[in-house]
Structure formats: structure tokens, C-alpha cells
Amino acid sequence: MTQPDTRTNQPDTGPGRPEQIPAHLRRDRFDPVPELRRQVREAPLVVADVEFGLFGRVKWVATGEAEIREVLGDLKRFSSRLPDDGQDTSGARAAPGNLLQCDPPDHTRLRRMVAPEFTARRTRRLEPRITAIVEECLDIMERVGPPTDFMRNFAWPVAGLITCELLGIPRDDRAELSRYLDIAQDESAPPEQQTAVGKAYWAYMVRLAKRQRRSPGDGLFGHVVREHGADIGDDELAGVGATFVSDGFLQVSSMLGLGALALLDHPGQLRLLRERPELIDRAVEELLRYVTVIHTVSPRTALEDVTIGNQVIKAGEMVACSLFAVNRAQGGPGADAFDITRESAPHLAFGHGMHHCVAAPLVKLEMRIAYPALLRRFPGLRPAVAPDGIRFRSAQTRQFSLDALPVAW
């Protein structure tokens, strides 16, 4: 994980300036850059040859809905695994238990273990605790007083605490885990410190898995151990936990911060949600579609030559799929507008196919609780800096997020 940089959303200079970053990773505040819009219209599957983290060089970028659904939905011809040793130049390997980087039958086996914890009925049991966590963090914001950083005093602690509740991470361990996440996200931290923290984080997860096996708790860890303990090793159990902690924290905190900013950027929509709280379900779906935290999902590798449209993707070539491009093209006329009264479009904010986010019901529940509570507590909520003073995360990171969001009320 990487921490948002301290620059604003203004154009970068020097190495890594926006024109050197692929269009599918850049945004004009909340909107697609013109190059991405043009690509969606004219060439929804293009040769890109861009770097994508542990995966190395990605040959293709897909921005069209049909193309993306075909790539993400075809389990026989596309793989989610990291490249093998012959292709991967990073020296890194996928963690055991990482559902995002495995294929059937391993993915099917692991997802079957965790999926019951994310049914609507199971997530509702967390509703009282989510509500309490949200209110506790609002209390802290109120005590700190304006101006305050919404990310540090609300979005990050809400996401972190709920993730800990979900997995059943002991309260005594949460300060240690928080330190790991803080350093792991800090882009200014020296590489050797990042490496050391990554190893410490993994070692903690392995210890936690072993403890949960000896004495299963009430969270996700405990459920998996009780129901499937004989079918999962400690490393896989640790990998499941590590994936859910990092993704749950990063994605939920990003969505809470960016969603709040999107509402503040559109005072008419914010006023409408205050006047008609029954619109919260539609508002949540529209925020997910409009913001689309994940720029692109993990690339898929063609297992054989595949023809999509008029392009031939050769075996071994990787395709990155832009969820943001698809979501901002959906919704019919006016799809680029933010409209909480919109009939919910079938957005891809949670992915598609086998890797559709298993935690989607929980994320939506958190948003349905957090936004109304925030608006009730602070009816005068507003940004405490000018629009160009909002610091967004570097465009080169895997997901869209904020470094800080100063607010007042």
C-alpha cells in the first residue's frame, strides 16, 4: 500500500507529470481526462504497454463495457494470477490466500469459505457496531473542532475499526496494526522501512491466524477456522486476513472521503439528500458509480490467443480493465453528471465476474450509515480550503483517494 502524496490536484511537473501517466489512471478532479473519454468512444481496447505494479508490463487497456465484461468474465481464457517466474521481474509473489490473485479451484474454495460472512443477513448483525463506531468518530471530530481533517479523524478510523470488527482482530492488537498501516501507506517512508513493515505486518497476520486456530473468535477468522479449519493452512488464513484488512481499510476510507467531497462539490445534491433521506440507497449507488475508487482491477493474463472486437490478444499478454471508464459512460444521457435520483445503473465499481467484491454488501451498509449520520451531526459541513487546496492521492497509485480533506461546520 502507498500513502497519498502531499501534492494538490494541480498538474505535476518533472518526472511522473500527468501527461506521462496513462489516461486510465488520471482524473480531472472527479471526471475522466479528455484522452480517456476519446479512448472509450474510439478504441475501447488499445495497446498501452504500461507498468502495473507486481504484474510488470501490461500490453492492453480495456475501457469499453463489452470488452471489460468479456475479459473479467472469461475464466477459461484469462487468469488473475501474477506472472510466473519467467515473466515477473519484481521478485515478488502473490500472498497465499489472496483471492484477487488466484484462479479456480483455489479461488472457488477460498471464496466459499468467506462468502457466508458477507450475506445481507450476516452484515446486518454488524449494523449496531458500525453505527456506534461512526458516532464515536463523529464525537472525536466534534471535540477536535473545526477545521479538522476528515480523512484522519473520520474516514480512516471508521474504515479501520469496522475492518477490525469484521475480522475479529483483538482490541489490544489494533494499535499495533494501525502503526503498520500508517507506515505502509507513507510514501515518504524509506524503502527499507516499508520492507520491514511489510514483513512485520505479514508476521502479525500469521501469528493472528495461529491464535485464531487455537481459539476461534466471533469474526471472519473465527468463522473460517470453525467451518473450514481442515481445508485451509495458516499461511492461507493469514493471507485472507491481510487482504481483507488492507483492501477494507483503503477502499472504504477512500470511498468515505471522496463521497463526502463529491456531495460537498454538489450542494444541490447535498441539500436534496438532507431533505429526502430516503434517497440514501440511490445516493450510495450513485456515489460508487460516480467516484469509482478502483481505477483498474488487477490485470488478466490471456491463457491462449483471444480475439476481442477486432483485436487479437496473444497468450501471455496482460489486459488492464478500467472500471472508472465504464462507470462514467453508463447511466444513459447525462451519465457524467452526479445525480442521486438516478435509477441505479449496473455499475462495475465492485468489479465483475468471479472477482466481484464479496464485501460489497458491507461496504454499502457502511456508507448508508455513515453519510446520514455525518449530515445530521454537522448540517453546516463544508470544505475548509479552496477547491485547488484539496490534496488527492498520486495518480500513479492503484486507487483514487485523498491525502487530506480539511472541513469545517
Backbone torsions as a table, in degrees:
resi	resn	phi	psi	omega
1	MET	NA	148.3	178.4
2	THR	-125.1	147.3	-178.8
3	GLN	-85.4	142.2	173.3
4	PRO	-51.6	142.4	176.8
5	ASP	-78.2	177.7	-174.4
6	THR	-100.7	16.4	177.9
7	ARG	-87.8	163.4	177.1
8	THR	-86.1	-173.3	176.9
9	ASN	-83.8	14.0	177.1
10	GLN	-78.8	160.8	-177.9
11	PRO	-56.6	139.7	176.4
12	ASP	-78.7	163.6	172.5
13	THR	-128.6	158.5	178.3
14	GLY	76.6	-164.0	-178.1
15	PRO	-56.6	138.3	179.4
16	GLY	81.8	11.7	179.4
17	ARG	-64.1	158.1	-170.1
18	PRO	-50.9	-39.7	-176.9
19	GLU	-66.5	-14.4	177.1
20	GLN	-94.5	-6.0	178.6
21	ILE	-97.8	134.6	-178.0
22	PRO	-54.5	146.4	-175.7
23	ALA	-59.1	-31.5	-177.3
24	HIS	-74.3	-8.3	175.7
25	LEU	-105.7	-1.4	-178.1
26	ARG	-107.6	152.0	176.2
27	ARG	-141.4	152.1	171.7
28	ASP	-99.1	86.3	-168.2
29	ARG	58.0	-106.3	178.7
30	PHE	-96.6	-6.0	-170.5
31	ASP	-101.7	155.9	173.8
32	PRO	-64.9	148.9	174.8
33	VAL	-75.7	155.4	-177.2
34	PRO	-53.5	-36.9	-179.2
35	GLU	-61.8	-38.9	179.1
36	LEU	-69.7	-40.5	176.8
37	ARG	-58.8	-43.6	-178.8
38	ARG	-64.9	-39.1	180.0
39	GLN	-64.6	-41.2	178.9
40	VAL	-59.4	-42.4	-178.0
41	ARG	-72.3	-41.2	-166.3
42	GLU	-105.2	-32.0	-173.9
43	ALA	-148.9	77.3	-173.2
44	PRO	-69.4	-3.8	171.9
45	LEU	-142.2	110.6	-173.3
46	VAL	-128.6	153.9	171.0
47	VAL	-71.0	127.6	-175.4
48	ALA	-123.4	-41.5	-178.3
49	ASP	52.3	64.5	-178.2
50	VAL	-118.2	156.3	178.5
51	GLU	-79.5	139.1	179.1
52	PHE	-139.3	74.4	172.3
53	GLY	51.5	-132.1	-176.8
54	LEU	-63.5	-21.2	-177.3
55	PHE	-76.2	-17.9	-177.4
56	GLY	83.0	-142.5	-175.7
57	ARG	-82.4	129.6	176.8
58	VAL	-103.6	128.8	-173.4
59	LYS	-79.7	-38.3	-171.0
60	TRP	-123.5	151.0	169.3
61	VAL	-126.3	126.4	177.9
62	ALA	-104.4	132.1	177.8
63	THR	-124.3	-8.8	-179.7
64	GLY	-86.9	144.8	-176.7
65	GLU	-62.1	-46.7	-177.9
66	ALA	-62.1	-42.8	-179.4
67	GLU	-63.7	-43.9	-178.7
68	ILE	-67.0	-44.1	178.8
69	ARG	-61.7	-36.9	179.4
70	GLU	-67.4	-44.6	-179.1
71	VAL	-65.4	-48.6	-175.6
72	LEU	-73.4	-24.0	-176.4
73	GLY	-94.2	-6.6	-175.4
74	ASP	-98.8	96.8	-176.5
75	LEU	-78.9	-19.7	-176.4
76	LYS	-83.7	-30.3	-173.8
77	ARG	-109.6	-8.2	179.2
78	PHE	-132.1	138.3	-179.3
79	SER	-112.2	149.4	177.7
80	SER	-97.2	-3.7	-174.2
81	ARG	-71.9	154.0	170.3
82	LEU	-62.3	154.4	177.8
83	PRO	-57.4	153.7	178.1
84	ASP	-74.4	179.4	-174.3
85	ASP	-58.6	-28.0	-178.6
86	GLY	-73.7	-20.2	-177.0
87	GLN	-107.7	-33.0	-173.6
88	ASP	-79.1	120.7	178.8
89	THR	-100.6	0.2	-175.9
90	SER	-83.2	-21.9	-175.5
91	GLY	79.8	0.4	-178.1
92	ALA	-95.5	155.1	178.0
93	ARG	-127.6	153.9	175.6
94	ALA	-65.5	139.6	177.1
95	ALA	-70.0	139.7	173.2
96	PRO	-59.0	141.1	179.7
97	GLY	87.5	-2.4	177.8
98	ASN	-79.6	103.3	-175.6
99	LEU	-62.7	-26.2	-176.0
100	LEU	-74.3	-14.9	-174.6
101	GLN	-126.1	35.3	174.3
102	CYS	-141.0	160.3	-177.8
103	ASP	-112.9	169.1	169.9
104	PRO	-61.1	148.5	6.2
105	PRO	-86.2	-10.8	-178.6
106	ASP	-61.4	-44.6	-179.5
107	HIS	-61.7	-43.8	179.9
108	THR	-60.2	-44.4	-179.5
109	ARG	-63.2	-47.7	-177.0
110	LEU	-69.7	-42.2	-179.0
111	ARG	-64.4	-36.0	178.3
112	ARG	-62.5	-29.7	179.7
113	MET	-71.4	-39.4	-172.7
114	VAL	-95.5	-23.5	-173.1
115	ALA	-56.6	-38.8	-179.0
116	PRO	-58.8	-24.8	-179.8
117	GLU	-75.6	-7.2	-175.7
118	PHE	-119.4	15.7	172.0
119	THR	-68.5	160.4	-180.0
120	ALA	-57.9	-38.9	-178.3
121	ARG	-66.6	-42.5	-179.2
122	ARG	-68.9	-40.7	-178.6
123	THR	-67.9	-29.5	179.1
124	ARG	-62.9	-27.2	179.8
125	ARG	-67.2	-21.1	177.8
126	LEU	-85.3	-9.0	-173.3
127	GLU	-56.4	-46.5	179.2
128	PRO	-60.0	-39.6	-179.1
129	ARG	-71.4	-38.0	176.3
130	ILE	-61.0	-45.6	179.1
131	THR	-59.0	-43.5	-179.9
132	ALA	-64.7	-41.8	179.4
133	ILE	-63.3	-44.4	178.5
134	VAL	-58.8	-46.6	-178.8
135	GLU	-65.5	-39.2	178.0
136	GLU	-61.4	-41.8	-179.3
137	CYS	-71.5	-33.6	174.4
138	LEU	-65.4	-38.0	176.2
139	ASP	-59.2	-42.6	-180.0
140	ILE	-64.7	-44.5	176.7
141	MET	-56.0	-43.7	-177.9
142	GLU	-66.2	-38.9	179.3
143	ARG	-68.5	-40.1	178.3
144	VAL	-62.3	-40.5	177.3
145	GLY	82.4	159.4	-178.7
146	PRO	-80.2	153.7	-11.0
147	PRO	-76.2	151.0	179.1
148	THR	-140.8	156.7	179.5
149	ASP	-84.5	112.4	-178.7
150	PHE	-60.8	-35.9	-178.6
151	MET	-66.6	-51.5	-174.9
152	ARG	-71.1	-33.4	-174.1
153	ASN	-101.5	-5.5	177.7
154	PHE	-138.0	-64.3	-171.1
155	ALA	-60.1	-49.0	-178.2
156	TRP	-67.1	-49.0	179.9
157	PRO	-66.1	-36.9	177.7
158	VAL	-60.3	-50.5	-178.4
159	ALA	-62.5	-42.8	-178.1
160	GLY	-66.1	-45.3	-177.7
161	LEU	-67.2	-40.0	179.2
162	ILE	-67.1	-39.3	177.9
163	THR	-61.6	-41.5	177.5
164	CYS	-64.0	-40.3	177.2
165	GLU	-62.5	-42.5	-178.0
166	LEU	-61.2	-47.2	-176.0
167	LEU	-80.6	-18.4	-176.5
168	GLY	83.1	33.3	178.0
169	ILE	-75.1	125.6	-176.3
170	PRO	-57.4	146.1	-179.3
171	ARG	-58.8	-36.8	-177.7
172	ASP	-67.1	-18.0	-178.2
173	ASP	-93.2	-10.6	-168.2
174	ARG	-70.5	-32.1	177.5
175	ALA	-66.1	-41.5	177.8
176	GLU	-62.4	-46.4	-179.8
177	LEU	-63.2	-38.7	178.7
178	SER	-61.5	-40.1	178.1
179	ARG	-62.2	-42.9	178.5
180	TYR	-60.6	-45.9	-178.2
181	LEU	-65.5	-40.0	-179.9
182	ASP	-60.4	-46.6	-177.8
183	ILE	-72.4	-40.8	-178.8
184	ALA	-61.0	-29.2	-179.5
185	GLN	-87.2	-11.1	-172.2
186	ASP	-82.6	104.4	-177.7
187	GLU	-63.6	-22.7	-178.8
188	SER	-83.8	-9.8	-179.9
189	ALA	-67.2	140.7	178.9
190	PRO	-58.5	147.4	-178.9
191	PRO	-55.0	-38.5	-178.8
192	GLU	-66.2	-31.9	176.1
193	GLN	-71.1	-40.6	176.9
194	GLN	-59.2	-44.8	-179.6
195	THR	-63.4	-44.1	-179.6
196	ALA	-63.2	-41.0	-179.9
197	VAL	-67.2	-39.8	177.5
198	GLY	-59.2	-41.8	178.6
199	LYS	-67.4	-39.8	179.6
200	ALA	-66.5	-38.8	178.3
201	TYR	-61.9	-45.3	-179.9
202	TRP	-66.2	-41.8	179.3
203	ALA	-61.2	-39.2	177.7
204	TYR	-61.9	-44.7	-177.9
205	MET	-63.4	-37.3	177.3
206	VAL	-65.5	-44.3	177.6
207	ARG	-60.4	-42.7	-179.3
208	LEU	-63.9	-41.3	178.6
209	ALA	-60.1	-43.1	179.8
210	LYS	-65.1	-41.1	178.4
211	ARG	-64.5	-41.7	-179.6
212	GLN	-67.3	-31.9	177.6
213	ARG	-66.4	-38.4	178.6
214	ARG	-71.6	-37.6	-176.1
215	SER	-143.7	84.4	-175.5
216	PRO	-62.3	135.0	177.4
217	GLY	-93.1	-161.6	-175.7
218	ASP	-92.9	-6.6	-175.3
219	GLY	-90.3	-164.1	-177.5
220	LEU	-59.1	-44.0	177.4
221	PHE	-54.3	-51.4	-177.0
222	GLY	-62.1	-41.2	178.3
223	HIS	-59.5	-47.4	-177.5
224	VAL	-63.7	-42.6	-179.1
225	VAL	-64.2	-46.3	-177.7
226	ARG	-65.8	-41.8	-173.3
227	GLU	-89.1	-28.0	-170.9
228	HIS	-138.5	21.9	-173.3
229	GLY	-54.3	-35.7	-177.8
230	ALA	-74.9	-14.4	-173.9
231	ASP	-105.4	5.6	-178.8
232	ILE	-142.0	132.9	178.8
233	GLY	-84.8	171.4	-178.0
234	ASP	-63.4	-40.3	179.6
235	ASP	-64.0	-42.0	177.4
236	GLU	-64.8	-41.5	178.7
237	LEU	-62.5	-42.3	176.5
238	ALA	-62.7	-39.9	179.7
239	GLY	-65.2	-39.7	175.6
240	VAL	-60.0	-46.8	-179.6
241	GLY	-63.8	-44.6	-179.1
242	ALA	-61.5	-39.5	-179.9
243	THR	-66.3	-45.2	-177.8
244	PHE	-69.5	-35.3	178.8
245	VAL	-66.0	-51.6	-176.0
246	SER	-67.3	-47.3	-178.6
247	ASP	-68.6	-41.5	179.7
248	GLY	-61.3	-44.6	-179.7
249	PHE	-65.8	-51.6	-174.0
250	LEU	-66.5	-48.0	-174.0
251	GLN	-72.1	-41.8	-179.3
252	VAL	-68.9	-44.1	179.4
253	SER	-63.8	-40.1	177.6
254	SER	-61.6	-44.0	-178.0
255	MET	-67.3	-39.3	179.0
256	LEU	-63.6	-43.6	-179.5
257	GLY	-69.1	-48.7	-178.5
258	LEU	-68.2	-35.8	177.3
259	GLY	-63.9	-42.2	176.6
260	ALA	-61.9	-42.7	179.7
261	LEU	-65.6	-39.8	178.1
262	ALA	-60.7	-41.7	177.3
263	LEU	-65.2	-42.1	179.2
264	LEU	-67.1	-30.6	177.3
265	ASP	-71.5	-17.5	-177.0
266	HIS	-126.3	77.1	-173.3
267	PRO	-58.9	-30.4	177.8
268	GLY	-65.3	-41.5	178.3
269	GLN	-69.9	-37.1	177.3
270	LEU	-62.6	-45.1	178.5
271	ARG	-62.5	-39.9	179.9
272	LEU	-63.6	-40.1	179.3
273	LEU	-67.6	-35.2	175.3
274	ARG	-64.2	-42.0	-176.3
275	GLU	-75.5	-29.7	-176.2
276	ARG	-129.4	74.5	-177.0
277	PRO	-60.8	-17.4	178.4
278	GLU	-67.5	-10.6	177.9
279	LEU	-82.2	4.6	-172.1
280	ILE	-60.6	-37.5	-179.5
281	ASP	-63.3	-45.4	178.2
282	ARG	-66.3	-37.5	-179.7
283	ALA	-62.5	-41.6	179.4
284	VAL	-62.7	-46.7	179.2
285	GLU	-62.8	-39.4	-179.8
286	GLU	-68.5	-38.4	177.2
287	LEU	-64.0	-42.5	178.3
288	LEU	-60.7	-43.7	179.6
289	ARG	-68.2	-47.5	-172.9
290	TYR	-68.5	-41.9	-176.3
291	VAL	-83.2	-48.8	-177.4
292	THR	46.7	82.8	-175.5
293	VAL	-58.7	-44.7	-177.9
294	ILE	-82.6	113.2	178.2
295	HIS	-58.0	-58.7	-179.2
296	THR	-139.7	142.3	175.9
297	VAL	-74.7	168.9	177.7
298	SER	-54.8	137.6	-176.2
299	PRO	-60.5	155.0	174.1
300	ARG	-109.0	139.8	179.8
301	THR	-103.7	128.1	178.6
302	ALA	-69.1	130.4	179.3
303	LEU	-89.7	-12.7	176.4
304	GLU	-154.6	171.2	175.9
305	ASP	-64.1	129.1	-176.7
306	VAL	-128.9	132.1	175.4
307	THR	-101.6	120.6	175.8
308	ILE	-124.8	122.1	-172.0
309	GLY	62.8	-126.5	177.2
310	ASN	-109.3	19.9	-178.3
311	GLN	-111.3	142.4	176.0
312	VAL	-106.2	115.7	175.5
313	ILE	-93.9	117.0	-174.9
314	LYS	-83.0	153.0	178.8
315	ALA	-53.2	132.3	-179.8
316	GLY	94.3	-14.8	177.9
317	GLU	-82.2	146.5	-176.8
318	MET	-107.4	147.1	-178.6
319	VAL	-122.4	126.8	171.5
320	ALA	-98.0	135.0	-175.8
321	CYS	-112.7	120.7	-176.7
322	SER	-85.9	100.4	176.9
323	LEU	-65.1	-35.9	-178.6
324	PHE	-62.0	-45.3	-179.2
325	ALA	-59.0	-44.4	-179.2
326	VAL	-64.9	-47.6	-175.1
327	ASN	-63.6	-36.1	-178.8
328	ARG	-81.3	-7.4	174.3
329	ALA	-96.8	-12.5	-178.5
330	GLN	-87.0	166.9	173.3
331	GLY	102.6	3.6	177.7
332	GLY	76.3	-160.8	-179.8
333	PRO	-56.4	137.1	-179.5
334	GLY	75.9	21.2	-176.4
335	ALA	-62.7	-23.4	-178.7
336	ASP	-81.6	-8.6	178.9
337	ALA	-84.5	155.2	174.9
338	PHE	-95.1	115.0	-172.0
339	ASP	-142.3	106.1	-176.5
340	ILE	-76.2	-4.7	174.9
341	THR	-93.7	-1.2	-177.7
342	ARG	-61.3	138.3	170.1
343	GLU	-59.9	130.4	-173.8
344	SER	-57.2	117.8	177.5
345	ALA	-83.0	152.8	179.3
346	PRO	-75.8	70.9	-174.4
347	HIS	-71.2	166.1	-179.3
348	LEU	-111.9	25.8	-178.2
349	ALA	-59.0	-27.2	178.9
350	PHE	-101.4	15.5	-179.9
351	GLY	87.4	-165.3	-176.4
352	HIS	-154.3	149.6	175.6
353	GLY	77.5	-147.4	-173.6
354	MET	-57.1	-33.9	-175.6
355	HIS	-98.0	16.5	172.9
356	HIS	-55.2	133.3	-170.8
357	CYS	-55.7	118.5	-178.4
358	VAL	-67.8	-23.5	-177.1
359	ALA	-91.5	9.9	-177.1
360	ALA	-53.2	-44.5	179.1
361	PRO	-59.3	-37.1	179.9
362	LEU	-70.2	-42.3	179.0
363	VAL	-59.6	-44.7	179.7
364	LYS	-64.1	-39.6	178.3
365	LEU	-62.4	-43.7	178.6
366	GLU	-58.5	-43.4	-179.9
367	MET	-67.8	-40.0	179.6
368	ARG	-64.4	-28.3	177.7
369	ILE	-85.1	-43.8	-169.7
370	ALA	-70.6	-46.9	-174.4
371	TYR	-64.9	-49.4	177.7
372	PRO	-60.1	-39.6	179.3
373	ALA	-62.8	-41.6	178.3
374	LEU	-61.6	-44.8	-177.3
375	LEU	-70.6	-33.1	176.6
376	ARG	-68.1	-43.4	-175.4
377	ARG	-70.3	-37.9	-175.5
378	PHE	-126.9	77.3	-178.1
379	PRO	-62.4	-21.6	179.2
380	GLY	-100.0	20.7	-176.9
381	LEU	-55.7	134.4	-179.4
382	ARG	-157.6	157.1	175.1
383	PRO	-64.5	144.7	-179.9
384	ALA	-98.2	4.6	177.0
385	VAL	-135.8	164.2	176.3
386	ALA	-66.0	158.0	-178.5
387	PRO	-51.6	-39.1	-178.0
388	ASP	-79.4	1.8	175.5
389	GLY	-95.1	-3.5	177.3
390	ILE	-74.6	127.7	-176.7
391	ARG	-98.0	112.5	177.3
392	PHE	-91.2	156.6	174.4
393	ARG	-65.0	150.8	178.0
394	SER	-51.8	138.8	179.9
395	ALA	-64.7	-15.8	-176.6
396	GLN	-84.6	-5.5	178.6
397	THR	-81.4	165.8	-172.2
398	ARG	-67.7	-26.4	-175.6
399	GLN	-137.0	158.7	-179.0
400	PHE	-79.8	132.1	-179.7
401	SER	-164.2	-179.5	-179.6
402	LEU	-116.1	144.2	170.9
403	ASP	-78.8	-44.9	-179.5
404	ALA	-154.5	154.0	175.9
405	LEU	-139.4	87.9	177.9
406	PRO	-67.6	128.5	-179.8
407	VAL	-131.1	157.8	173.4
408	ALA	-136.4	174.5	179.9
409	TRP	-156.8	NA	NA
